[in-house]
Amino acid sequence: MSNLLTNLVIAQYGSIGLGLGTAIAAIGPGIGVGYIFGKVIESVTRQPEMRDEIQSIMWLGFALTEAIIFYGLMMSLVAFFLGG
């Protein structure tokens, strides 16, 4: 009975760690995406004729920044399932 209880507690802590790891990994990219879009708005208001070029660079930066969230989620899942 004690072994079953220990396994349940470990699984609960693993679930909490998975959620916290993913949340912490999402904080930086969230700030980065906000910064990117803020600077794009600022750039387009200064030079409206460059809007298409600025937006293409914005989407590249957005995609690269968002990829960090997926790396964090992947590492959290690896730690959860292989952590033992």
SULGI-V407465 format. One record per pair of residues at least 24 apart in sequence whose ideal C-beta (glycine too) atoms are under 7 Angstrom apart, sorted by the first residue. I is the first residue (numbers start at 1). J is the second residue. D is the distance in whole Angstrom. If there is no record, write none. Layout:
BEGIN
I_J_D ; I_J_D
END
This chain:
BEGIN
14_80_5 ; 14_83_6 ; 17_79_7 ; 17_80_7 ; 18_76_5 ; 18_77_7 ; 18_80_4 ; 21_72_7 ; 21_75_7 ; 21_76_4 ; 21_79_7 ; 22_72_6 ; 22_73_5 ; 22_76_5 ; 25_68_7 ; 25_69_6 ; 25_72_2 ; 25_73_7 ; 25_76_7 ; 26_69_5 ; 26_72_7 ; 28_68_7 ; 29_65_5 ; 29_66_6 ; 29_68_5 ; 29_69_5 ; 32_65_4 ; 33_62_6 ; 33_65_5 ; 33_66_7 ; 36_61_5 ; 36_62_6 ; 36_65_7
END
